[in-house]
Amino acid sequence: MNIEENTTEIEVFNKKIRLKNYLCTNGKDNPKKKTLNLKLTIKVTDSCDCSCPFCSNRNMRDFGNLDFNKLEEVIKELNKTGMLTRISITGGEPMKYPELVNKLINLILSINDKMSIGITTNGLNLRKFLEFDNVEKIEGIHISRHHYDSKINKSIFKSDSIATDDDIKYLQSHLKDKYIVNINTVLIKGYIDSIKEIKKMCDYVDDLGVKRIGLVSLLKLNDYAKEHYIDYREIFKEKDDDFFVGHQYNNYNLCSCSDGLYSSKNKNYIEYYARMVSEETCPYIASLVYTTDNKLKTGFEGEVIY
């Protein structure tokens, strides 16, 4: 089946874009139709104190300042479509400017108080989340942590400004909803690159009191990422009885994901989600992106539509 046949054209700000109109499959069944939905990613800043060798932001910097009036107009217009279901806040490192992030979350919720909001952070100023007006309404605070050993983790980030174990534990202990915090781990050859290492990482997450972990294969955007790439599917071929697989989905040859539970050494269940994205060109818009120089684009390096 041709993937382009399973996309639908819509118009946003007088520009035509194509959206995915099907559900991912288990590899056996044909895709089923689904309701169209839009996702929006907002880049708060391009600045970051870290220097991760696989970083995708290095070549996509705009170096602007958010115009909240235009951003409000964009969110309202997308919300009117009835298709906007999720807004992700990213950078650079968004928590370099916690007051701005708090203001942005308040703006989003003033437009749609049911909006799913996610934030990706390396953990800078992590405790500042507890000063936010609506921290408990955030769907996910995704903290990047790529190794259970703090020294090794810092060597990957090449920075001391990232969250400490105590920071994560403090935030988690003060949140009512224990499923807001999620640890995001990039799978890197020589680091977290086997089922044994994944189990250590999951046990570490459990020791932090966190309930969720994301395990993500590198995007092959530079030589480092290509040389250190690990496909999570190869690792999970060696999984043992401590893993309970929930779902396995494929999106043609574009990407693959899996979720389930891991039974930790402390006999607690940790929710895991694993994902890889191929190098193939996607024929639809996965997420619109609002950049720091106040352009609405069809992707981080996509066409400007407003």
SERO-4910 file (N, C-alpha, C, O; in steps of 0.05 Angstrom, whole numbers):
BEGIN
 pado doro    nc1    nc2    nc3   cac1   cac2   cac3    cc1    cc2    cc3    oc1    oc2    oc3
  Met    A     17    -24      0      0      0      0     18     25      0     37     26     15
  Asn    A     11     44    -16     26     69    -18     21     87      6     -2     93     11
  Ile    A     42     95     20     38    111     44     25    138     38     10    148     54
  Glu    A     31    149     14     20    175      7    -11    174      4    -24    194      6
  Glu    A    -21    150     -2    -50    147     -4    -63    149     23    -88    153     25
  Asn    A    -48    145     44    -59    147     71    -52    173     85    -48    174    109
  Thr    A    -52    194     69    -49    221     81    -72    238     70    -84    233     50
  Thr    A    -78    259     86   -100    277     79    -90    306     78    -76    314     95
  Glu    A    -98    320     57    -90    348     54   -109    367     69   -133    365     66
  Ile    A    -97    385     85   -113    406     98   -100    433     93    -78    434     82
  Glu    A   -113    454    100   -102    481     96    -99    495    123   -117    496    139
  Val    A    -74    505    127    -68    520    152    -54    546    144    -34    546    129
  Phe    A    -65    568    153    -55    595    145    -51    597    115    -31    607    105
  Asn    A    -72    588    101    -73    589     72    -51    573     58    -45    577     34
  Lys    A    -39    554     73    -20    536     61    -30    507     63    -42    500     84
  Lys    A    -26    491     43    -35    464     43    -13    446     54     10    447     46
  Ile    A    -20    429     73     -2    409     85    -16    382     86    -40    381     84
  Arg    A      0    361     88    -11    334     89     -7    322    117     14    325    129
  Leu    A    -28    309    127    -28    296    153    -32    266    151    -45    257    132
  Lys    A    -21    252    169    -25    223    171    -54    217    178    -64    230    197
  Asn    A    -67    199    164    -95    193    170   -100    164    177   -122    154    175
  Tyr    A    -78    150    186    -80    122    192    -66    115    218    -49    131    228
  Leu    A    -73     93    230    -60     83    254    -37     66    247    -38     51    227
  Cys    A    -16     67    263      7     49    258     -3     20    264    -22     16    278
  Thr    A     11      1    252      2    -27    254     22    -45    269     45    -36    274
  Asn    A     14    -69    274     32    -88    287     49   -103    266     63   -122    272
  Gly    A     47    -95    241     62   -107    219     47   -129    205     55   -139    184
  Lys    A     23   -136    216      8   -158    204    -18   -147    191    -26   -157    170
  Asp    A    -30   -127    203    -55   -117    193    -51    -92    176    -31    -79    178
  Asn    A    -70    -87    158    -69    -63    143    -76    -39    160    -91    -41    179
  Pro    A    -65    -15    154    -71      9    171   -100     15    171   -114     13    151
  Lys    A   -110     24    194   -138     32    197   -139     63    198   -120     76    208
  Lys    A   -160     74    188   -163    103    188   -166    114    216   -177    101    234
  Lys    A   -156    138    220   -159    151    246   -166    181    242   -164    191    220
  Thr    A   -174    193    264   -181    222    264   -155    238    259   -134    232    271
  Leu    A   -157    258    243   -134    275    238   -126    291    263   -144    300    277
  Asn    A   -100    293    268    -92    310    290    -66    325    283    -50    316    268
  Leu    A    -64    348    295    -40    365    292    -24    366    317    -35    366    339
  Lys    A      2    367    314     20    371    337     37    396    331     44    402    309
  Leu    A     43    411    353     59    435    350     82    433    369     79    428    393
  Thr    A    106    439    359    130    440    375    139    469    376    142    483    356
  Ile    A    144    480    400    152    507    404    181    508    415    187    497    436
  Lys    A    199    521    400    226    524    409    228    550    425    225    572    414
  Val    A    233    547    451    235    570    468    261    585    464    261    610    465
  Thr    A    282    570    459    309    582    456    326    563    440    320    539    439
  Asp    A    347    573    428    367    557    415    391    553    433    408    536    427
  Ser    A    392    567    455    415    566    473    415    542    491    393    533    500
  Cys    A    438    530    495    441    507    512    469    505    523    488    510    508
  Asp    A    472    499    549    498    497    561    512    471    556    536    468    562
  Cys    A    498    452    544    509    426    539    521    424    510    516    442    494
  Ser    A    536    404    505    547    400    479    547    370    471    568    358    467
  Cys    A    523    359    470    520    331    464    529    325    435    522    340    417
  Pro    A    546    305    431    557    300    404    537    292    383    543    294    359
  Phe    A    513    283    391    493    275    373    470    295    369    450    290    356
  Cys    A    474    319    381    452    339    382    442    346    355    457    351    336
  Ser    A    415    347    353    402    354    328    397    384    325    389    394    304
  Asn    A    402    399    347    396    428    347    419    445    335    415    468    329
  Arg    A    443    433    333    466    449    325    463    463    298    472    485    294
  Asn    A    450    449    279    447    460    252    420    472    247    413    478    224
  Met    A    404    476    269    377    486    265    371    510    284    350    511    296
  Arg    A    390    528    286    388    550    305    378    575    290    387    582    268
  Asp    A    359    589    303    347    613    291    354    638    306    354    660    295
  Phe    A    361    635    332    370    657    348    352    681    347    359    703    339
  Gly    A    327    677    356    308    699    357    296    700    385    305    686    403
  Asn    A    276    717    389    262    719    414    232    715    409    221    728    391
  Leu    A    219    699    425    191    692    420    173    717    421    175    733    440
  Asp    A    157    720    401    136    741    401    111    728    411     97    714    396
  Phe    A    103    733    436     80    720    447     54    727    434     35    712    434
  Asn    A     52    751    423     28    759    409     23    742    384      1    732    379
  Lys    A     45    738    368     42    721    344     38    692    352     22    678    340
  Leu    A     53    683    373     50    656    382     22    650    391     11    629    385
  Glu    A     10    669    406    -18    666    415    -36    663    390    -55    647    390
  Glu    A    -32    680    370    -48    678    346    -46    651    332    -66    640    324
  Val    A    -21    641    331    -17    614    318    -31    592    334    -44    576    322
  Ile    A    -28    592    360    -40    571    376    -71    572    374    -84    552    372
  Lys    A    -82    596    375   -111    599    373   -121    589    346   -141    576    345
  Glu    A   -107    596    325   -115    589    298   -114    558    295   -132    546    284
  Leu    A    -93    546    305    -90    517    303   -111    503    321   -122    482    314
  Asn    A   -117    515    344   -136    504    362   -164    504    350   -180    486    355
  Lys    A   -170    525    334   -196    527    321   -202    504    302   -225    497    297
  Thr    A   -181    492    291   -185    469    273   -197    445    286   -208    428    273
  Gly    A   -194    444    313   -204    421    328   -185    397    325   -191    375    335
  Met    A   -162    401    312   -144    379    307   -119    380    324   -104    361    326
  Leu    A   -114    403    337    -90    407    353    -92    391    380   -109    398    396
  Thr    A    -76    371    383    -79    353    407    -55    354    426    -58    347    449
  Arg    A    -32    364    416     -9    364    434     10    387    426     14    393    403
  Ile    A     22    399    447     42    420    443     67    411    459     66    406    483
  Ser    A     90    410    445    115    403    458    132    428    460    135    443    441
  Ile    A    145    432    483    163    455    488    191    444    489    198    426    504
  Thr    A    208    457    473    236    447    471    255    470    466    248    493    469
  Gly    A    280    463    459    300    484    454    320    473    433    312    460    414
  Gly    A    345    480    437    360    489    460    350    477    486    338    456    487
  Glu    A    356    491    508    347    483    534    326    503    544    334    525    553
  Pro    A    301    495    544    279    514    551    281    524    580    273    546    586
  Met    A    292    507    598    293    515    626    315    534    633    321    539    656
  Lys    A    329    545    613    347    567    617    330    592    624    340    611    636
  Tyr    A    305    591    616    286    613    619    260    602    632    239    602    618
  Pro    A    261    594    657    237    582    669    213    601    670    190    592    668
  Glu    A    218    627    674    195    645    676    181    646    649    156    648    648
  Leu    A    196    645    627    184    645    600    168    620    595    147    621    584
  Val    A    179    597    604    165    571    601    139    571    616    119    562    607
  Asn    A    140    582    641    115    584    657     94    601    643     71    594    642
  Lys    A    103    623    632     85    641    617     74    627    593     50    630    587
  Leu    A     90    612    579     81    597    555     60    576    562     40    574    549
  Ile    A     65    561    584     46    541    592     19    554    600     -2    544    593
  Asn    A     20    576    614     -4    591    621    -19    600    597    -44    599    596
  Leu    A     -4    609    577    -17    618    552    -32    595    538    -55    598    530
  Ile    A    -18    573    536    -30    549    523    -56    541    537    -76    536    524
  Leu    A    -54    539    563    -78    530    579   -100    551    578   -124    544    582
  Ser    A    -94    576    575   -115    597    573   -130    594    547   -153    602    545
  Ile    A   -118    582    527   -131    577    501   -146    551    501   -168    549    491
  Asn    A   -133    530    513   -146    504    514   -135    490    540   -113    480    540
  Asp    A   -152    490    560   -143    479    586   -141    449    586   -134    437    607
  Lys    A   -147    436    564   -145    407    562   -121    398    545   -117    374    540
  Met    A   -106    418    536    -84    412    517    -63    394    531    -55    399    554
  Ser    A    -53    374    516    -31    358    526     -5    373    521      1    381    498
  Ile    A     10    378    542     35    393    540     58    377    550     57    365    572
  Gly    A     79    376    534    104    362    542    127    380    540    128    398    523
  Ile    A    147    377    558    171    393    558    195    374    558    196    355    574
  Thr    A    215    380    541    240    365    540    262    382    552    265    405    543
  Thr    A    276    372    572    297    387    586    320    369    594    317    345    598
  Asn    A    344    381    597    366    366    608    367    368    638    384    356    651
  Gly    A    347    382    649    344    383    678    355    408    691    355    411    716
  Leu    A    364    427    675    373    453    685    349    466    700    327    466    690
  Asn    A    355    478    723    334    491    739    310    474    744    287    483    744
  Leu    A    315    448    748    293    429    749    273    435    772    249    432    768
  Arg    A    283    444    794    265    449    817    247    473    812    227    477    826
  Lys    A    254    490    793    237    513    786    210    505    776    191    520    777
  Phe    A    207    480    766    181    470    758    161    473    780    137    478    775
  Leu    A    169    469    805    151    470    827    140    498    833    121    501    849
  Glu    A    152    518    820    142    545    823    123    553    801    111    574    801
  Phe    A    119    535    781    101    540    759     72    541    769     65    527    788
  Asp    A     56    557    756     28    560    763     12    534    758     -7    528    773
  Asn    A     19    519    737      3    496    729     21    471    724     16    457    705
  Val    A     40    467    741     58    444    737     43    417    736     51    399    721
  Glu    A     22    414    752      8    389    753     -9    384    728    -20    362    724
  Lys    A    -12    405    710    -27    402    686     -9    395    662    -18    391    640
  Ile    A     18    393    667     36    385    646     34    355    643     34    340    663
  Glu    A     32    346    618     29    317    614     55    303    618     56    280    629
  Gly    A     78    315    610    103    302    613    127    321    615    130    339    598
  Ile    A    143    318    636    168    332    638    189    311    631    195    293    647
  His    A    200    313    607    218    292    596    247    301    601    258    319    588
  Ile    A    259    288    621    287    295    629    306    277    614    306    253    617
  Ser    A    324    290    599    344    274    585    366    264    604    378    280    619
  Arg    A    370    238    605    390    226    622    399    201    607    384    182    603
  His    A    425    201    599    434    180    580    451    159    593    462    141    579
  His    A    455    160    619    469    138    633    463    140    663    457    161    674
  Tyr    A    464    116    675    458    114    704    481    124    721    477    131    744
  Asp    A    505    124    710    529    134    724    531    164    720    534    173    697
  Ser    A    531    180    741    530    209    738    555    220    724    552    238    707
  Lys    A    578    209    729    603    218    716    602    213    686    609    230    669
  Ile    A    593    189    679    590    182    650    569    199    637    572    208    614
  Asn    A    547    204    651    525    220    640    535    248    635    529    260    614
  Lys    A    550    260    653    561    287    649    581    288    626    582    308    611
  Ser    A    596    266    622    615    265    600    600    265    573    611    275    553
  Ile    A    576    254    572    561    254    547    550    282    542    551    292    519
  Phe    A    539    295    563    528    322    560    550    343    557    546    365    547
  Lys    A    574    336    568    596    356    569    588    381    584    593    404    575
  Ser    A    575    377    607    565    399    622    560    390    651    553    367    656
  Asp    A    563    409    670    556    405    698    529    417    705    521    416    729
  Ser    A    515    429    686    491    444    692    466    426    691    444    436    697
  Ile    A    469    401    685    446    383    683    436    375    710    449    379    730
  Ala    A    413    363    711    400    355    736    416    333    750    427    315    738
  Thr    A    418    336    777    430    315    793    408    295    801    384    300    797
  Asp    A    417    272    812    397    253    822    379    265    843    355    260    844
  Asp    A    391    282    861    376    295    882    355    314    870    333    316    881
  Asp    A    362    328    849    343    345    836    318    330    826    295    338    830
  Ile    A    324    307    813    302    291    802    285    280    824    260    280    823
  Lys    A    298    270    845    283    259    868    266    280    882    243    275    890
  Tyr    A    277    304    884    263    326    897    238    333    881    216    336    893
  Leu    A    241    337    855    218    343    839    197    321    840    173    327    844
  Gln    A    206    297    837    187    274    837    172    272    864    148    266    864
  Ser    A    186    277    886    173    274    912    153    296    918    135    292    934
  His    A    155    319    904    137    341    909    114    343    888     97    360    891
  Leu    A    114    326    868     92    325    849     71    306    859     77    284    868
  Lys    A     46    314    857     24    296    864     21    273    844     18    250    851
  Asp    A     23    281    818     21    261    797     49    249    792     66    263    781
  Lys    A     53    225    799     80    212    797     87    203    769    108    192    764
  Tyr    A     68    208    750     73    199    722     79    223    704     81    220    680
  Ile    A     83    247    715     90    270    699    119    268    690    125    273    666
  Val    A    137    260    708    166    259    701    172    234    685    163    212    692
  Asn    A    187    237    664    195    215    647    225    219    642    234    241    635
  Ile    A    241    198    645    269    198    638    272    190    609    263    168    601
  Asn    A    285    207    593    290    200    565    320    192    562    338    207    569
  Thr    A    324    168    551    351    158    548    356    151    519    342    136    506
  Val    A    377    164    508    386    158    480    404    133    481    423    132    497
  Leu    A    398    114    464    415     89    463    440     95    447    438    102    423
  Ile    A    463     92    459    488     99    447    508     76    449    512     65    471
  Lys    A    520     68    427    539     46    427    562     53    446    574     75    444
  Gly    A    568     35    465    589     40    484    578     50    511    593     52    530
  Tyr    A    552     56    511    539     66    536    515     48    542    519     26    551
  Ile    A    491     58    537    467     41    541    463     27    514    450     38    496
  Asp    A    473      3    511    473    -10    485    467    -40    485    473    -54    466
  Ser    A    456    -49    508    449    -78    510    426    -81    529    419    -62    543
  Ile    A    414   -104    530    391   -108    548    401   -107    577    385    -98    594
  Lys    A    425   -115    583    436   -113    610    438    -84    618    431    -78    641
  Glu    A    448    -67    600    451    -38    607    424    -25    609    420     -7    625
  Ile    A    404    -33    592    377    -22    594    365    -29    621    351    -12    633
  Lys    A    370    -53    631    359    -61    657    371    -44    679    358    -36    698
  Lys    A    397    -39    677    410    -22    697    398      6    696    394     19    717
  Met    A    393     16    672    381     43    669    353     43    681    346     63    695
  Cys    A    338     23    676    310     22    687    311     19    717    294     31    731
  Asp    A    329      4    728    332      2    757    340     28    770    331     36    791
  Tyr    A    357     43    756    365     70    765    341     88    765    337    103    785
  Val    A    324     87    745    300    104    744    282     97    767    270    115    779
  Asp    A    279     71    773    262     63    795    274     74    822    258     82    839
  Asp    A    300     73    825    312     84    849    307    114    852    307    124    875
  Leu    A    303    128    830    297    156    832    268    161    840    260    183    847
  Gly    A    252    140    839    223    143    845    207    150    820    183    155    822
  Val    A    220    149    796    206    156    771    193    131    760    203    109    763
  Lys    A    170    135    746    154    112    737    157    107    707    148     86    698
  Arg    A    169    125    692    170    122    663    197    127    651    212    144    661
  Ile    A    204    112    630    229    116    616    224    114    586    209     96    577
  Gly    A    237    131    570    237    129    541    264    121    532    284    132    541
  Leu    A    266    101    514    291     91    503    291     96    473    275     84    458
  Val    A    308    114    464    306    124    437    332    119    422    354    126    431
  Ser    A    329    108    398    352    104    380    360    132    369    343    149    364
  Leu    A    386    135    365    396    160    354    385    167    327    380    149    311
  Leu    A    381    193    322    375    202    295    402    205    280    420    217    291
  Lys    A    404    193    257    430    193    243    435    220    229    435    222    204
  Leu    A    439    240    245    442    267    234    471    276    231    476    296    217
  Asn    A    489    262    243    518    269    239    534    243    242    524    222    247
  Asp    A    560    246    238    578    222    238    578    208    265    578    183    265
  Tyr    A    577    223    287    577    210    313    552    193    316    554    170    325
  Ala    A    529    204    309    504    189    311    504    164    294    494    143    302
  Lys    A    515    166    270    516    143    252    534    121    263    528     98    261
  Glu    A    557    129    274    577    110    285    568     97    311    576     75    316
  His    A    552    111    326    543    101    352    514     92    353    502     88    374
  Tyr    A    503     88    329    474     81    327    469     53    336    484     34    330
  Ile    A    447     50    351    437     24    360    407     23    354    393     41    363
  Asp    A    398      2    341    369     -1    336    358    -16    360    366    -38    367
  Tyr    A    339     -3    374    328    -15    399    317    -42    394    316    -59    412
  Arg    A    307    -47    369    294    -73    363    314    -96    365    307   -118    373
  Glu    A    339    -91    358    360   -111    360    366   -117    389    370   -140    397
  Ile    A    367    -96    406    372   -101    435    349   -117    447    354   -135    463
  Phe    A    324   -110    440    302   -123    453    298   -152    445    281   -166    456
  Lys    A    312   -161    425    312   -190    418    323   -206    441    317   -230    443
  Glu    A    339   -194    458    352   -208    481    337   -203    507    348   -210    528
  Lys    A    313   -191    506    299   -186    531    292   -211    546    290   -233    534
  Asp    A    290   -209    572    284   -232    589    256   -229    602    240   -212    594
  Asp    A    251   -246    621    224   -246    633    218   -222    651    195   -220    661
  Asp    A    237   -205    654    232   -180    670    217   -159    653    208   -139    663
  Phe    A    215   -164    627    201   -146    608    175   -158    600    173   -181    593
  Phe    A    154   -141    601    128   -149    592    120   -130    569    113   -106    573
  Val    A    121   -140    545    116   -123    521     86   -118    518     70   -136    519
  Gly    A     79    -92    515     51    -85    512     43    -84    482     26    -99    473
  His    A     56    -66    467     50    -62    439     75    -60    423     96    -51    433
  Gln    A     73    -67    398     95    -63    379     82    -51    353     65    -64    341
  Tyr    A     90    -27    346     78    -14    323     99     -7    302    122     -1    308
  Asn    A     90     -8    277    107      0    255     92     20    238     68     18    234
  Asn    A    106     40    228     95     60    210    109     58    184    128     73    177
  Tyr    A    101     38    168    114     31    143    144     28    149    151     15    168
  Asn    A    161     41    133    190     40    138    200     66    152    224     71    153
  Leu    A    181     82    162    188    108    173    198    106    202    218    119    209
  Cys    A    185     91    218    192     89    246    180     64    258    162     52    247
  Ser    A    189     57    282    179     34    296    180     41    326    198     55    335
  Cys    A    160     31    341    160     36    370    148     12    385    134     -4    374
  Ser    A    154     11    410    145    -10    427    141      1    456    155     19    464
  Asp    A    122    -11    470    119     -3    498    113    -27    515    107    -49    505
  Gly    A    115    -23    541    110    -46    559    118    -39    588    121    -15    595
  Leu    A    122    -59    604    130    -56    632    156    -71    637    162    -92    625
  Tyr    A    172    -60    656    196    -74    665    193    -78    695    186    -59    710
  Ser    A    198   -102    704    197   -108    733    225   -103    744    244   -118    739
  Ser    A    228    -82    761    254    -74    771    265    -93    792    250   -111    802
  Lys    A    290    -89    800    302   -105    821    288   -101    847    289   -119    865
  Asn    A    274    -78    850    258    -73    874    230    -83    872    213    -78    890
  Lys    A    224    -97    850    197   -108    845    176    -87    841    153    -90    848
  Asn    A    184    -65    829    165    -44    820    163    -45    790    182    -54    776
  Tyr    A    141    -36    779    138    -35    750    145     -8    739    135     13    749
  Ile    A    162     -8    719    169     16    705    158     15    677    162     -4    662
  Glu    A    143     36    669    133     37    642    156     45    623    170     65    628
  Tyr    A    159     30    601    179     38    582    167     42    554    146     31    547
  Tyr    A    180     59    539    172     65    511    198     66    495    216     81    503
  Ala    A    200     51    474    224     51    457    216     59    428    194     52    419
  Arg    A    235     73    415    228     83    388    253     87    371    274     93    381
  Met    A    249     83    345    270     89    326    257    102    302    234     96    295
  Val    A    272    120    289    262    134    265    283    129    243    307    132    247
  Ser    A    273    122    219    291    117    197    299    142    183    291    164    191
  Glu    A    316    140    163    326    163    148    308    169    125    314    188    110
  Glu    A    286    154    121    269    159     98    253    185    102    247    193    124
  Thr    A    247    198     80    232    223     80    203    218     86    190    201     74
  Cys    A    192    232    106    164    228    114    146    245     95    152    268     91
  Pro    A    126    232     84    108    246     65     86    263     77     70    275     63
  Tyr    A     86    265    104     66    281    118     80    297    140    103    292    146
  Ile    A     65    316    152     76    332    173     72    318    200     50    314    209
  Ala    A     95    311    213     93    298    239     87    319    261     72    313    279
  Ser    A     99    343    258     93    364    277    100    391    264    121    393    251
  Leu    A     83    410    267     90    438    259    109    448    280    109    440    303
  Val    A    127    466    272    147    477    290    146    508    290    146    520    269
  Tyr    A    144    519    314    146    548    317    173    555    328    181    546    350
  Thr    A    189    569    311    217    573    318    221    599    334    203    615    337
  Thr    A    246    602    344    252    625    361    251    651    346    248    672    358
  Asp    A    253    650    319    251    675    304    222    679    293    218    693    274
  Asn    A    203    665    307    174    669    303    164    662    275    149    677    262
  Lys    A    173    639    266    163    628    241    150    601    246    160    585    262
  Leu    A    127    597    234    113    571    236    122    555    212    118    563    189
  Lys    A    134    531    217    146    516    195    134    488    195    122    479    215
  Thr    A    138    474    173    128    446    170    146    426    183    142    402    180
  Gly    A    166    435    197    185    418    211    209    435    219    210    458    212
  Phe    A    228    423    233    251    439    242    266    452    219    276    474    221
  Glu    A    268    437    197    281    448    173    261    449    150    269    448    127
  Gly    A    236    452    157    215    452    136    209    479    124    223    499    129
  Glu    A    187    480    109    178    504     95    164    523    115    149    514    132
  Val    A    169    549    112    155    569    128    127    572    117    123    578     93
  Ile    A    107    569    135     79    572    126     66    597    138     44    604    130
  Tyr    A     79    609    158     67    634    169     89    648    185     83    670    196
***
